Amino acid sequence: MSDSVLTEASSVEDSARIKVNPPVFFISAALIIAFALFGALMPKVAERVFSAVQAFVVQDFGWLYITAVAGFLVFVIFLMVSRYGNIKLGPDESEPEYSYISWFAMLFSAGMGIGLVFFGVAEPIQHYSNPPIGEAGTVEAARQAMMLTFFHWGLHAWAIYIVVGLSLAYFSFRRGLPLTIRSALYPLIGHRIDGPIGHAIDIFAVLGTMFGVATSLGLGVLQVNAGFAYLFGAPVNTTVQLILIAVITLMATASVFLGLDKGVKRLSELNIILAIGLLLFVLIAGSTVFLLQAFVQNIGTYLGSVVSRTFRMYAYEPNPWLADWTLFYWGWWIAWSPFVGMFIARISHGRTIREFVGGVLLVPSLFTFLWMTVFGNTAISLDMAGVAPIAKTVADNLPIALFETLYALPWGTVTSFIATLLVITFFVTSADSGALVIDMITSGAAENPPVWQRIFWAVCAGAVAAVLLLAGGLQALQTAAIASALPFTVILIFIAYGLFRALRMETQGSSTDLMVAIAPPPGARDFNWEKRLTSIMGHFGKPEISKFLTGTARPALEAVAEQMKEQGLSPELVEKEDGMELTVPHGERGDFRYTVRSRAFLLPSFVWAESRKSQEKEPRHFRAMAHTSEGETPHDVTGFSHDQLINDLLNRYASFRHKRRIA
């Protein structure tokens, strides 16, 4: 993550000491602190409550998780292959901020985390030794184990992230709304997103993110404790784990204090180096050819069973395996979706929806599949060959699965130390990045909020992880992920519907917008098609477009604004760096905005491929582009006369009044 994730503030309390959206910040903080105190003061009671909550959610709402996650996957694939796939996450003339290589690299970092390190060996070997159906310890059990692992870590997880990330990117970059969860519901409830409903949505997002991050931190501490036991003979118990949480949380706090550039950025780079190095070592030290063959076959098995497995509820053969694994993962991914979604949204400005869905759905999934194959298949093959009794050991202590596997390979002590260091650095970056996202939500996306606010949320994440370990360990972590995701699942369904509705409204208006852009506006007596053709085909320099903006566009917008004032409206014309914007407020019905600005475009080129630097050196031509707050495709108004521009504005204003039912 980076500081560029932060966008302009909406309605926040602006003071030197605190920058928050008060209802969201204080209610979220109060609920989290109350939960932490309850778990710390009454751990036995909390353990019973967690067990009851998990049983209730699994029994009565398991079907909702399964159906919703399946629907999210179908929805994002539909968007990718439909006509909506051509829509850009930003103005139509915008270009991606990052090259494909940089973008893919950042998606890799989004896909990496404590969970991959913890479950890379633990999940495949657990399914192999204790499958949901069938005989354990067989070749068929091994094949099924990898398919189930791919199922939990594959397309479904990233489809959930895409729903959040795509909605945030679309409404922020294309519609100009704040980069917060509530903005995604604007098509459904309009400006009421700034009221109690919007506050409630953000509070649920904060709680889900907090418990999702705390689940990861709890898993990380369990594995760090196991690593220290292997390396230094440290005891494995709750006391040691609480001490580790305190120490590593202090490290995360120090990272927050140092700032993103000196803290999280360097740790993230170290994470990627250590993770890829560990992956390559196991791939080379293990049976390389077998692992590559297994990687290909595992993908085929996964794709062949993904539909039937998606809807498998064990309705006719009740099985606790569903709650322990699938529902836990679906809840965990949903709880993490504001965190990961906000990150992938921020790095995807200028991409089309098709690029966004395709890249986010496939790139991290393939890397995850490779990771799970290398570690999971290595552990299974070592166990089947009798080299190391990994399955038996894991049955008693899940967190040590990775270290059992590494010790069966050369240089086990060195690689175990690297794996432990990797989990610690992931802990720090997860706590810091999670605190950043929660701070963004609770501050209303305020610009540069005080550092203490992020420190507060980082400490809260560590405290919640400690409470969950006190009140039931791994079982409590699973319960927190499943239960905290329940209300946000419902919100995600509405977010998906709101996004679809906004995209449909945009495309429905596109044909009309195009006709307005190229046809003579009604009443424009001075329209001359030869001049219009010349303006369409011509290449203009920046001074010429600037002259058009000041000599034609500004007087036209000023004339409309003056006439609107006489009609009782309160329009406001604001000069911008590259143009101007006319805003017409209509209370609860929303604001109508008409913007005209200068945009640069590359001159036509027949070069097959160009680097970003070479493109920056290419000559550019400029056009005057107009668009409104209704999110329609920006259209070219270069060469319009004074009256043509006024008629174009009025046509779109009339459409706005019709859609908003303004008499």
TORDREN-254545 format. One record per residue (C-alpha): x, y, z. Coordinates in steps of 0.1 Angstrom, whole numbers, plus 2048, in hexadecimal, padded with zeros to 3 digits. Example, Ala and Ser with C-alpha at 12.3 -4.5 7.8 and 13.67 -1.06 7.14 Angstrom:
# TORDREN-254545
+-----+-----+-----+
:  c1 :  c2 :  c3 :
+-----+-----+-----+
: 87B : 7D3 : 84E :
: 889 : 7F5 : 847 :
+-----+-----+-----+
This chain:
# TORDREN-254545
+-----+-----+-----+
:  c1 :  c2 :  c3 :
+-----+-----+-----+
: 800 : 800 : 800 :
: 80B : 824 : 7FC :
: 800 : 847 : 807 :
: 7F2 : 84C : 7E5 :
: 7D5 : 836 : 7F0 :
: 7C7 : 854 : 803 :
: 7AF : 86A : 7F0 :
: 79F : 88B : 7F7 :
: 78B : 88D : 817 :
: 765 : 88E : 818 :
: 753 : 89B : 836 :
: 76C : 896 : 852 :
: 775 : 8A8 : 872 :
: 793 : 8BD : 868 :
: 7AA : 8C4 : 886 :
: 7CF : 8C2 : 88D :
: 7CA : 8A5 : 8A5 :
: 7AF : 88F : 895 :
: 7A1 : 88A : 872 :
: 784 : 872 : 874 :
: 761 : 86C : 869 :
: 754 : 86C : 88E :
: 737 : 853 : 88C :
: 74C : 839 : 879 :
: 76C : 83E : 88E :
: 75D : 83F : 8B1 :
: 743 : 823 : 8AC :
: 75C : 80C : 89B :
: 776 : 813 : 8B6 :
: 75D : 80E : 8D2 :
: 751 : 7EC : 8C4 :
: 774 : 7DF : 8BF :
: 780 : 7EA : 8E1 :
: 761 : 7DB : 8F1 :
: 768 : 7BA : 8DF :
: 78D : 7BB : 8EA :
: 783 : 7C1 : 90F :
: 768 : 7A6 : 90E :
: 781 : 78C : 900 :
: 79D : 796 : 918 :
: 789 : 797 : 938 :
: 772 : 779 : 931 :
: 785 : 762 : 919 :
: 772 : 743 : 923 :
: 750 : 753 : 91D :
: 75D : 762 : 8FD :
: 768 : 740 : 8F1 :
: 745 : 732 : 8F7 :
: 735 : 750 : 8E6 :
: 74C : 74C : 8C7 :
: 743 : 727 : 8C4 :
: 71E : 72F : 8C6 :
: 721 : 74B : 8AC :
: 734 : 736 : 894 :
: 71B : 719 : 897 :
: 6FE : 732 : 891 :
: 70E : 743 : 873 :
: 719 : 722 : 863 :
: 6F8 : 711 : 868 :
: 6E1 : 72D : 85E :
: 6F5 : 742 : 846 :
: 70E : 72A : 836 :
: 6F8 : 729 : 817 :
: 6FB : 74F : 815 :
: 721 : 74F : 814 :
: 722 : 733 : 7FA :
: 708 : 744 : 7E3 :
: 716 : 767 : 7E7 :
: 73A : 75D : 7DF :
: 72F : 748 : 7C1 :
: 71A : 766 : 7B5 :
: 738 : 77E : 7B9 :
: 74D : 767 : 7A2 :
: 732 : 765 : 788 :
: 72C : 78B : 78A :
: 751 : 795 : 784 :
: 755 : 77C : 768 :
: 736 : 78B : 758 :
: 744 : 7AE : 75B :
: 764 : 7A3 : 74B :
: 754 : 794 : 72C :
: 737 : 7AC : 728 :
: 736 : 7CE : 717 :
: 73D : 7DE : 739 :
: 761 : 7D0 : 737 :
: 76B : 7ED : 720 :
: 762 : 808 : 73B :
: 781 : 818 : 74A :
: 787 : 81D : 76F :
: 78B : 842 : 76A :
: 783 : 85A : 74D :
: 784 : 84A : 72B :
: 7A3 : 85C : 721 :
: 7B6 : 851 : 741 :
: 7D4 : 83A : 73E :
: 7DF : 820 : 758 :
: 7F7 : 82E : 773 :
: 80C : 80F : 773 :
: 81A : 7F8 : 758 :
: 80D : 7D4 : 756 :
: 82D : 7C8 : 767 :
: 82B : 7E0 : 784 :
: 805 : 7DA : 787 :
: 80A : 7B4 : 787 :
: 826 : 7B7 : 7A1 :
: 80F : 7CA : 7B8 :
: 7F4 : 7B1 : 7B3 :
: 80D : 796 : 7BE :
: 813 : 7AA : 7DE :
: 7EE : 7AC : 7E4 :
: 7EB : 787 : 7E1 :
: 807 : 77F : 7F9 :
: 801 : 77E : 81E :
: 803 : 76B : 83E :
: 7E8 : 754 : 833 :
: 7FC : 746 : 816 :
: 81A : 73F : 82C :
: 804 : 72F : 847 :
: 7EE : 71A : 831 :
: 806 : 713 : 814 :
: 80F : 6F1 : 825 :
: 7F4 : 6EF : 840 :
: 7D5 : 6EE : 82A :
: 7E0 : 6D5 : 80F :
: 7EF : 6BD : 829 :
: 7D0 : 6C0 : 83F :
: 7B8 : 6B8 : 822 :
: 7CF : 69B : 819 :
: 7CF : 68C : 83C :
: 7AB : 695 : 844 :
: 797 : 699 : 824 :
: 772 : 6A3 : 825 :
: 769 : 683 : 813 :
: 77D : 665 : 808 :
: 79B : 652 : 817 :
: 7B8 : 666 : 826 :
: 7DC : 663 : 81B :
: 7D5 : 657 : 7F7 :
: 7DE : 665 : 7D5 :
: 7BA : 66E : 7D1 :
: 7BB : 680 : 7F2 :
: 7DA : 693 : 7E7 :
: 7C9 : 69D : 7C6 :
: 7A9 : 6A8 : 7D9 :
: 7BE : 6BB : 7F3 :
: 7CE : 6D2 : 7D8 :
: 7AD : 6D7 : 7C7 :
: 79D : 6E3 : 7E7 :
: 7BA : 6F9 : 7EF :
: 7B8 : 709 : 7CD :
: 793 : 70D : 7D2 :
: 797 : 721 : 7F2 :
: 7B3 : 737 : 7E6 :
: 7A9 : 73B : 7C1 :
: 790 : 74E : 7AC :
: 775 : 751 : 7C7 :
: 78C : 765 : 7DF :
: 796 : 77D : 7C4 :
: 773 : 781 : 7B7 :
: 769 : 78E : 7DA :
: 786 : 7A7 : 7D9 :
: 77D : 7B2 : 7B6 :
: 759 : 7BB : 7C0 :
: 767 : 7D3 : 7DA :
: 785 : 7DF : 7C7 :
: 772 : 7E4 : 7A6 :
: 756 : 7F7 : 7B7 :
: 76E : 80E : 7CA :
: 783 : 815 : 7AA :
: 764 : 81B : 794 :
: 752 : 833 : 7AC :
: 772 : 845 : 7B7 :
: 785 : 848 : 796 :
: 767 : 84B : 77E :
: 74C : 85A : 793 :
: 762 : 870 : 7AA :
: 755 : 862 : 7CB :
: 76B : 85D : 7EA :
: 780 : 83D : 7EB :
: 76A : 82E : 807 :
: 753 : 80F : 808 :
: 733 : 824 : 80B :
: 739 : 834 : 7E9 :
: 731 : 813 : 7D8 :
: 70C : 816 : 7E3 :
: 707 : 838 : 7D4 :
: 6F2 : 82B : 7B6 :
: 6DA : 81B : 7D0 :
: 6D6 : 835 : 7EB :
: 6E6 : 855 : 7DC :
: 6F2 : 86F : 7F4 :
: 6E5 : 85C : 811 :
: 707 : 84B : 811 :
: 712 : 869 : 825 :
: 6F9 : 861 : 840 :
: 6F3 : 845 : 859 :
: 6F1 : 82A : 83F :
: 713 : 833 : 831 :
: 721 : 834 : 855 :
: 714 : 811 : 85C :
: 723 : 804 : 83C :
: 745 : 812 : 845 :
: 743 : 804 : 868 :
: 73C : 7E1 : 85B :
: 759 : 7E5 : 844 :
: 770 : 7EF : 861 :
: 765 : 7D2 : 876 :
: 769 : 7B9 : 85A :
: 78B : 7C6 : 852 :
: 796 : 7C7 : 876 :
: 78C : 7A3 : 87C :
: 79A : 798 : 85B :
: 7BC : 7A8 : 863 :
: 7BB : 79A : 886 :
: 7B5 : 777 : 879 :
: 7D4 : 77A : 863 :
: 7E8 : 788 : 880 :
: 7DD : 76B : 897 :
: 7E7 : 751 : 87D :
: 808 : 763 : 879 :
: 80F : 762 : 89E :
: 807 : 73D : 8A0 :
: 820 : 736 : 884 :
: 83B : 74D : 892 :
: 838 : 73B : 8B3 :
: 83C : 71A : 8A1 :
: 85A : 727 : 88F :
: 86B : 733 : 8AF :
: 864 : 711 : 8BE :
: 876 : 700 : 8A1 :
: 893 : 719 : 8A1 :
: 898 : 721 : 8C5 :
: 884 : 708 : 8D9 :
: 86B : 722 : 8E5 :
: 84B : 714 : 8F5 :
: 82B : 714 : 8E1 :
: 810 : 723 : 8F7 :
: 7F8 : 741 : 8F9 :
: 810 : 755 : 90F :
: 82C : 754 : 8F5 :
: 813 : 75D : 8DA :
: 806 : 77B : 8ED :
: 82A : 787 : 8F3 :
: 831 : 783 : 8CE :
: 811 : 796 : 8C5 :
: 81C : 7B3 : 8DC :
: 840 : 7B4 : 8CE :
: 836 : 7B2 : 8A9 :
: 819 : 7CB : 8AE :
: 833 : 7E3 : 8BC :
: 848 : 7DD : 89C :
: 829 : 7E5 : 888 :
: 824 : 805 : 89C :
: 847 : 80F : 895 :
: 842 : 808 : 870 :
: 823 : 81F : 871 :
: 837 : 83A : 882 :
: 853 : 838 : 869 :
: 83B : 83D : 84D :
: 832 : 829 : 82E :
: 851 : 830 : 81A :
: 86A : 827 : 835 :
: 854 : 80C : 846 :
: 83B : 7F8 : 833 :
: 849 : 7FE : 811 :
: 86B : 7EF : 81A :
: 85B : 7D2 : 82D :
: 845 : 7CB : 810 :
: 863 : 7C9 : 7F8 :
: 874 : 7B2 : 811 :
: 854 : 79C : 813 :
: 854 : 797 : 7ED :
: 879 : 78E : 7EC :
: 877 : 776 : 809 :
: 857 : 765 : 7FC :
: 863 : 760 : 7D8 :
: 885 : 754 : 7E5 :
: 874 : 73B : 7FC :
: 85D : 730 : 7E0 :
: 87A : 72B : 7C7 :
: 88F : 718 : 7E1 :
: 873 : 6FF : 7E8 :
: 86C : 6FB : 7C3 :
: 890 : 6F3 : 7BC :
: 898 : 6DF : 7DB :
: 879 : 6CA : 7D6 :
: 86F : 6B5 : 7B8 :
: 86E : 6D2 : 79F :
: 860 : 6BF : 781 :
: 845 : 6AE : 797 :
: 83B : 6D0 : 7A5 :
: 838 : 6E0 : 783 :
: 823 : 6C2 : 777 :
: 80E : 6C4 : 796 :
: 809 : 6E9 : 791 :
: 7FA : 6E4 : 76E :
: 7E5 : 6C6 : 779 :
: 7D8 : 6D7 : 798 :
: 7CB : 6F4 : 784 :
: 7B9 : 6DC : 76C :
: 7A9 : 6C9 : 789 :
: 79F : 6EA : 799 :
: 78F : 6F8 : 77A :
: 77D : 6D6 : 773 :
: 76C : 6D6 : 796 :
: 768 : 6FB : 79D :
: 742 : 6FD : 796 :
: 738 : 6DE : 7AA :
: 74F : 6E8 : 7C6 :
: 742 : 70C : 7C7 :
: 71F : 701 : 7D1 :
: 728 : 6E3 : 7E7 :
: 716 : 6E8 : 808 :
: 716 : 6C4 : 815 :
: 6F1 : 6C8 : 81A :
: 6EB : 6A2 : 817 :
: 70A : 698 : 82B :
: 710 : 6B2 : 846 :
: 735 : 6B8 : 84B :
: 747 : 6CF : 863 :
: 763 : 6D2 : 849 :
: 74E : 6ED : 837 :
: 74E : 705 : 854 :
: 772 : 6FE : 85D :
: 77F : 705 : 83A :
: 769 : 713 : 81F :
: 753 : 72A : 834 :
: 771 : 735 : 848 :
: 783 : 73F : 828 :
: 764 : 750 : 818 :
: 760 : 764 : 839 :
: 785 : 76D : 83A :
: 786 : 779 : 816 :
: 766 : 78E : 81B :
: 774 : 79D : 83B :
: 795 : 7A5 : 828 :
: 783 : 7B3 : 809 :
: 783 : 7D8 : 814 :
: 7A9 : 7D6 : 81B :
: 7B3 : 7C4 : 7FB :
: 798 : 7D4 : 7E6 :
: 7A4 : 7F8 : 7EF :
: 7C8 : 7EF : 7E6 :
: 7C1 : 7E0 : 7C4 :
: 7A8 : 7FC : 7BC :
: 7C3 : 816 : 7C3 :
: 7DD : 806 : 7AC :
: 7C4 : 801 : 78F :
: 7BB : 824 : 784 :
: 7B8 : 826 : 75E :
: 7B2 : 800 : 759 :
: 793 : 7F3 : 747 :
: 77B : 7DD : 75B :
: 786 : 7C0 : 745 :
: 7AB : 7C6 : 74D :
: 7A3 : 7CA : 772 :
: 78E : 7AB : 775 :
: 7A5 : 795 : 75F :
: 7C5 : 7A1 : 770 :
: 7B8 : 79F : 794 :
: 7A6 : 77E : 78F :
: 7C2 : 76B : 77E :
: 7E5 : 779 : 787 :
: 7E3 : 776 : 7AD :
: 7D0 : 755 : 7AA :
: 7EB : 745 : 794 :
: 807 : 750 : 7AC :
: 7F3 : 742 : 7C9 :
: 7EE : 721 : 7B7 :
: 813 : 71F : 7B1 :
: 81B : 726 : 7D6 :
: 802 : 70C : 7E2 :
: 80E : 6F2 : 7C9 :
: 833 : 6F7 : 7D2 :
: 82E : 6F5 : 7F8 :
: 80F : 6DF : 7F9 :
: 81A : 6C5 : 7E1 :
: 83D : 6C4 : 7EF :
: 82F : 6BD : 812 :
: 817 : 6A2 : 805 :
: 832 : 691 : 7F1 :
: 84A : 691 : 80F :
: 82E : 681 : 824 :
: 824 : 667 : 80A :
: 849 : 65D : 806 :
: 84E : 659 : 82B :
: 869 : 673 : 82C :
: 858 : 688 : 847 :
: 837 : 681 : 85A :
: 829 : 6A3 : 852 :
: 804 : 698 : 852 :
: 807 : 689 : 875 :
: 819 : 6A7 : 883 :
: 801 : 6C0 : 874 :
: 7E3 : 6AD : 883 :
: 7F0 : 6B7 : 8A5 :
: 7FE : 6DA : 89D :
: 7F3 : 6EB : 87D :
: 80B : 70A : 87E :
: 82B : 6F4 : 87D :
: 821 : 6E5 : 85B :
: 838 : 6FC : 847 :
: 856 : 6F6 : 85E :
: 852 : 6D0 : 85C :
: 853 : 6D3 : 836 :
: 871 : 6EB : 836 :
: 885 : 6D5 : 84E :
: 881 : 6B7 : 836 :
: 893 : 6CC : 81C :
: 8B7 : 6D8 : 81B :
: 8C0 : 6F5 : 831 :
: 8A1 : 6F1 : 846 :
: 8AD : 708 : 862 :
: 8B5 : 725 : 84B :
: 894 : 722 : 837 :
: 880 : 71F : 858 :
: 890 : 73F : 864 :
: 888 : 750 : 843 :
: 864 : 744 : 845 :
: 861 : 751 : 869 :
: 86F : 773 : 85E :
: 857 : 773 : 841 :
: 839 : 76E : 858 :
: 845 : 78A : 86F :
: 849 : 7A3 : 853 :
: 827 : 799 : 845 :
: 819 : 79F : 868 :
: 827 : 7C2 : 869 :
: 81C : 7CC : 846 :
: 7F9 : 7BC : 84B :
: 7F4 : 7CF : 86C :
: 801 : 7F0 : 85D :
: 7EE : 7ED : 83C :
: 7CE : 7E2 : 84D :
: 7D1 : 7FF : 865 :
: 7D5 : 816 : 847 :
: 7B5 : 809 : 836 :
: 7A1 : 80B : 856 :
: 7AE : 82E : 85C :
: 7A3 : 838 : 839 :
: 780 : 82B : 83F :
: 77C : 83A : 861 :
: 78A : 85C : 856 :
: 773 : 85F : 838 :
: 792 : 85C : 821 :
: 7A2 : 87A : 831 :
: 7C2 : 887 : 822 :
: 7E1 : 880 : 839 :
: 7CF : 878 : 85A :
: 7E5 : 878 : 879 :
: 7FD : 85B : 87D :
: 7EE : 853 : 8A0 :
: 7CE : 847 : 890 :
: 7E0 : 82C : 87C :
: 7F3 : 822 : 89B :
: 7D3 : 81F : 8AE :
: 7C4 : 807 : 894 :
: 7E4 : 7F3 : 892 :
: 7E4 : 7EE : 8B8 :
: 7BF : 7E5 : 8B6 :
: 7C7 : 7CA : 89C :
: 7E1 : 7BB : 8B3 :
: 7CA : 7BC : 8D1 :
: 7AE : 7AB : 8BF :
: 7C5 : 790 : 8B2 :
: 7D1 : 78A : 8D6 :
: 7AD : 788 : 8E3 :
: 7A4 : 76F : 8C8 :
: 7C1 : 759 : 8D2 :
: 7B8 : 75B : 8F7 :
: 794 : 752 : 8EF :
: 799 : 732 : 8DB :
: 7B7 : 735 : 8C4 :
: 7B3 : 729 : 8A0 :
: 78E : 722 : 8A5 :
: 788 : 745 : 8B2 :
: 79B : 754 : 894 :
: 784 : 740 : 87C :
: 765 : 74B : 88F :
: 770 : 770 : 88D :
: 775 : 76E : 868 :
: 754 : 75C : 861 :
: 73E : 771 : 878 :
: 74C : 793 : 870 :
: 747 : 78D : 84B :
: 721 : 786 : 84E :
: 714 : 7AA : 84D :
: 72E : 7B5 : 833 :
: 723 : 798 : 81C :
: 701 : 7A9 : 819 :
: 712 : 7CB : 813 :
: 727 : 7BA : 7F7 :
: 708 : 7AE : 7E6 :
: 6FA : 7D1 : 7E5 :
: 71C : 7DF : 7DA :
: 71C : 7C6 : 7BC :
: 6F9 : 7D1 : 7B3 :
: 701 : 7F6 : 7B6 :
: 71F : 7F1 : 79F :
: 70A : 7DF : 785 :
: 6EF : 7F9 : 787 :
: 709 : 815 : 782 :
: 719 : 804 : 764 :
: 6F8 : 7FD : 754 :
: 6ED : 822 : 758 :
: 70E : 82D : 749 :
: 70C : 816 : 72A :
: 6E7 : 81E : 725 :
: 6F0 : 843 : 722 :
: 70E : 83D : 70C :
: 6FC : 83C : 6EA :
: 6EA : 85D : 6F2 :
: 70A : 86C : 6FE :
: 71C : 862 : 6DE :
: 700 : 871 : 6C8 :
: 702 : 892 : 6DB :
: 727 : 893 : 6D7 :
: 728 : 88F : 6B1 :
: 706 : 89D : 6A6 :
: 6FD : 8C2 : 6A3 :
: 6ED : 8CD : 6C3 :
: 6C9 : 8D9 : 6BE :
: 6C6 : 8FE : 6B7 :
: 6EB : 902 : 6AE :
: 6E7 : 918 : 68F :
: 70C : 91D : 68B :
: 713 : 8F8 : 687 :
: 729 : 8F0 : 669 :
: 731 : 8CC : 662 :
: 751 : 8D4 : 650 :
: 75E : 8E7 : 66E :
: 753 : 8CB : 685 :
: 765 : 8B1 : 670 :
: 784 : 8C6 : 670 :
: 783 : 8C9 : 696 :
: 77E : 8A3 : 69A :
: 79B : 89A : 683 :
: 7B3 : 8B6 : 68D :
: 7CF : 8B4 : 6A6 :
: 7D1 : 8D2 : 6BD :
: 7EC : 8DF : 6D4 :
: 7E6 : 8E7 : 6F8 :
: 7E5 : 90D : 6F2 :
: 7C8 : 908 : 6D8 :
: 7B4 : 8F4 : 6F1 :
: 7BB : 90D : 70D :
: 7AE : 929 : 6F6 :
: 78F : 915 : 6EF :
: 789 : 910 : 715 :
: 78D : 934 : 71D :
: 77D : 943 : 6FE :
: 760 : 92C : 6F9 :
: 75A : 913 : 715 :
: 75C : 92C : 732 :
: 745 : 946 : 724 :
: 72C : 92A : 71B :
: 72C : 91B : 73E :
: 72A : 93E : 74D :
: 70C : 946 : 738 :
: 6FA : 927 : 743 :
: 703 : 92D : 768 :
: 6F5 : 951 : 766 :
: 6D4 : 945 : 757 :
: 6D2 : 929 : 771 :
: 6D6 : 943 : 78D :
: 6B9 : 957 : 77F :
: 6A4 : 936 : 781 :
: 6AC : 932 : 7A6 :
: 6C8 : 91A : 7A5 :
: 6EB : 91D : 7B4 :
: 704 : 912 : 79A :
: 729 : 915 : 7A1 :
: 744 : 918 : 786 :
: 767 : 90D : 792 :
: 787 : 911 : 77F :
: 79D : 8F1 : 77E :
: 7C1 : 8ED : 774 :
: 7B8 : 8DE : 752 :
: 794 : 8EC : 74D :
: 775 : 8F6 : 760 :
: 757 : 8E6 : 771 :
: 733 : 8F2 : 775 :
: 721 : 8E4 : 794 :
: 6FB : 8E7 : 798 :
: 6F0 : 8DB : 7BB :
: 6CE : 8CA : 7BE :
: 6CD : 8C1 : 7E3 :
: 6C4 : 89D : 7EA :
: 6C2 : 896 : 7C5 :
: 6E7 : 89B : 7C1 :
: 6FD : 8B4 : 7AE :
: 700 : 8B7 : 789 :
: 723 : 8BE : 77D :
: 72F : 8C6 : 75A :
: 754 : 8C7 : 754 :
: 768 : 8D2 : 736 :
: 78E : 8CC : 737 :
: 7AC : 8C9 : 722 :
: 7B9 : 8A5 : 71D :
: 7D9 : 899 : 70C :
: 7DA : 87C : 6F4 :
: 7F7 : 86A : 6E3 :
: 7F9 : 870 : 6BE :
: 7F1 : 852 : 6A9 :
: 80F : 83A : 6A7 :
: 816 : 819 : 695 :
: 830 : 80D : 6AE :
: 829 : 7EA : 6BA :
: 834 : 7EF : 6DE :
: 841 : 80D : 6F1 :
: 84F : 811 : 714 :
: 83E : 82A : 72C :
: 85D : 841 : 729 :
: 85C : 842 : 704 :
: 836 : 849 : 704 :
: 83D : 867 : 71B :
: 854 : 875 : 701 :
: 83B : 871 : 6E4 :
: 82A : 891 : 6D7 :
: 806 : 895 : 6E3 :
: 7E7 : 8A7 : 6D6 :
: 7CC : 8B6 : 6EC :
: 7A6 : 8B5 : 6EC :
: 78B : 8C6 : 700 :
: 778 : 8AA : 712 :
: 756 : 8AF : 724 :
: 745 : 898 : 73D :
: 72B : 89A : 758 :
: 725 : 88C : 77B :
: 70F : 871 : 76D :
: 72D : 85C : 763 :
: 727 : 85A : 73E :
: 743 : 857 : 725 :
: 757 : 877 : 722 :
: 751 : 886 : 700 :
: 765 : 89D : 6E9 :
: 759 : 8C1 : 6E6 :
: 777 : 8CF : 6D4 :
: 76C : 8E9 : 6BB :
: 749 : 8ED : 6C9 :
: 73B : 910 : 6C6 :
: 72D : 924 : 6E3 :
: 709 : 919 : 6DC :
: 713 : 8F5 : 6D5 :
: 724 : 8F2 : 6F6 :
: 706 : 901 : 708 :
: 6EE : 8E9 : 6F7 :
: 705 : 8CB : 6FF :
: 705 : 8D6 : 724 :
: 6DF : 8DB : 725 :
: 6D8 : 8B9 : 715 :
: 6EB : 8A8 : 730 :
: 6DC : 8BD : 74B :
: 6B9 : 8B4 : 73E :
: 6C3 : 88F : 73F :
: 6D0 : 894 : 763 :
: 6AF : 8A4 : 76E :
: 69B : 888 : 75D :
: 6AF : 86C : 76E :
: 6AD : 87D : 790 :
: 688 : 884 : 78D :
: 68C : 8A9 : 791 :
: 66D : 8BC : 786 :
+-----+-----+-----+
